[in-house]
Amino acid sequence: MLVIQYRNAGQIQEKTYRSANEFVSAQYREVPDLEDYYEIIAVTLDGKAIEVPGKTIGDLFSVLA
């Protein structure tokens, strides 16, 4: 399970995906699930923290794609 905590308009929100592939597929859509510029607070994949160089959803996509 991929869990992403991010900041949107000053509020911390959370989005959960069944897998990293599900997140990548959702970002490839014409209207992606999450905007590339949202700031990442924390990301875990199967309960383990993921280090993301940079701090945006776009940076996370680059790591997982």
PyMOL commands that set and color helices and strands:
alter all, ss='L'
color gray80, all
select helices_A, chain A and resi 20-28+57-64
alter helices_A, ss='H'
color red, helices_A
select strands_A, chain A and resi 2-8+11-17+39-45+48-49
alter strands_A, ss='S'
color yellow, strands_A
deselect
rebuild
show_as cartoon
